[in-house]
Amino acid sequence: MKARKAMALAMTAAMVGGLMTVPVMAEDNAELLPGGGSNIIYCITPSTSNPFFNTEQVIAKEKAEELGYEVKCASHDDDAATQLELFEAAINDGAAAIICDNAGADASIEAVQKAYDAGIPTFLIDREINQSGLAVAQIVADNAQGAAAIAEVWVEAMNYEGKYAELLGLESDTNCQVRSDNYHSVIDEYEDLEMVAQQSANWDQTEAYEKTEAILQSNPEITGIICGNDTMACGAVQACLDAGRNDIKIIGLDGSDEANAYIKSGDMVGTALQQIALITEMAVEQADAYLKGTAPEEEKQLVPCVAITADNTDCLNAFVYTEPEAK
Amino acid sequence: MNNKKSNNNQLLMTLLKGRTFIVLVLLVIFFTIVKGTTFLSASTLTMVAKHVALYGILALGMTFVIITGGIDLSVGSVVGLVGMLAGGMIQEGITLKFAGVTLYFSVPVIIITMLVVGCIIGAVNGLIVTKLGVAPFIATLGTMYICRGFANLRSNGATFSDIKGYDGLGNTGFKILGSNIAGIPTGVYIFAVLAIISVIILKKLPFGWYVLAVGGNEKSARLSGIKADKIKIIVYMISGFCAAWVGMINTAQLSAAHPASGDGWEMNAIAATVLGGTSMSGGSGTIIGTVVGAFVIGVINDGMTMCGVSEFWQKVIRGLVIILAVVIDQTQRNLQAKMALQARNENK
């Protein structure tokens, strides 16, 4: 165990050292995790009933197969216990690497630790864990920057004044707080923007629809709604449309095709795209490089979000953003 | 029974019998005080009714099932599955690979198909429970997972969004299920009609008596010639039928079908049924009670949202109300038994 800890420390040190943009080569440090022996990459994500996570699995499969790996996908349904079982299955299967969108920042440490102990490198995407040195990489979208960026757009659309409501996601979820805090870091700068209602709709569309209706009843004066994700934003848009309130400025965060359709039709102001397709591709490429002997320079990597508005709505398709010039 | 001594008990009984309704009135008064008259406005009440309709309809079917002593955990998943199937039929039609054609259906055909789907799932539930002898809790837990799985498989997890139909194909108009007719949401009409039909079935038709008899004492029901298995299969079909309506209304309201829709709604339906005084051990229950129970949950949900109460407290309060309701229910039953005993003693 002591040797393991020493190795973990060495790796952490290496990653900090890696800030100096020199690729950290395997030969230079303690040995890299060898992988479980097979040619299989496991991709473990939350339920694919959310297109966002579906994209993770689809892209991981495409990219890894292109690089000559076999890919097995599984969903942990945001249950840390299920996730641990899946990790154990992957370990028994001799997985070469695990790519994971985890089931909770603290609850997932145990699973990643197990893979680490078994010599299998884990690459975390989309969500972080609260411990460094266990996963080879933690590649996440910059939620803070994304929320702030789309909040800027929204504030302008609101013409810097008016009352608004906020639909939060699942309040026990770190992302929910990060997004809300960064919305407010921008919005609270403007004194004339006043939040009159704040409710959790648990990331859910029907719940967002019903809560929006209730809020419109008690606070009909609102002219804007900020939502923690696109699923809730779509529910809010539909409730406003049904109530004949097309004056309400709504934003979300994710960059889903459904939200994009509402942005195109002018019913929604914008969303911030988490470039999950890019993130997943990076994870697979880094896993491939790692297994061939090159560790990524840094463990924690932030990928910026792109604000999607009526101006660039055509560049977005299935979480893939194509630069306007490239089109 | 009309003895003087039991007059006090009589009054208490009346109060207890109407308890859910009293709770409802108290809640409305409470939220009116806190929220001002906005809460009593026609538009707020319409909104509450619209939200209540969704799990209220589920609760109607659930009431029949629970009266027979069963339970139907699959309804939430049926909501999701029916939503996805309906959304798919409108957006993509049904492609017949061997003939190389894609068929699109008009909205009435889609509605009827979905109701049939709901009934079929219910029939499967009923058959597993009666013919294979699986406990209702387990049987419907199984079909709950199966239906949720198929809902996801239908689109591989994706959402059918912007469900409008195509003018050229003549399959527009599905949205009517999720919009208003003469200022009142369509779901509320459907809820009202289904509730009235349910009352008639349970109170006036022999079938209703059979349902109560099977739940009360299955053995004696069988001995008196009631086909208990057939009754049980039909109640699960009613539950599936109701769930299919909810699936369509929810999809129409959102103009989108999401495979995770309806997740956990069976619990709301069970809560409304229990709040309404239906006994989980079967044999007794009323539709009116269930409707009032559904409204209690609806008023709590929307009232607390309008007052800005946090989601976490909403859950705590919902739980407390359910437990309280069952405790009162027990008290009423004990009192009823005591009074019956008293009456018998006095008649001697």
Interface residues (C-beta under 8 A of the other chain):
Chain A: S47 T48 S49 N50 P51 F53 N54 E171 A197 Q198 Q199 S200 N202 D204 Q205 T206 Y209 E210 K211 E213 A214 I215 Q217 S218 T231 C234 G235 Q238 D242 D257 E258 A261
Chain B: K35 T38 S41 S43 T44 M47 K50 H51 A151 N152 N156 G157 A158 T159 S161 D162 G178 S179 N250 Q253 L254 S255 A256 H258 P259 A260 S261 N301 D302 T305 M306 C307 G308 S310 E311 F312
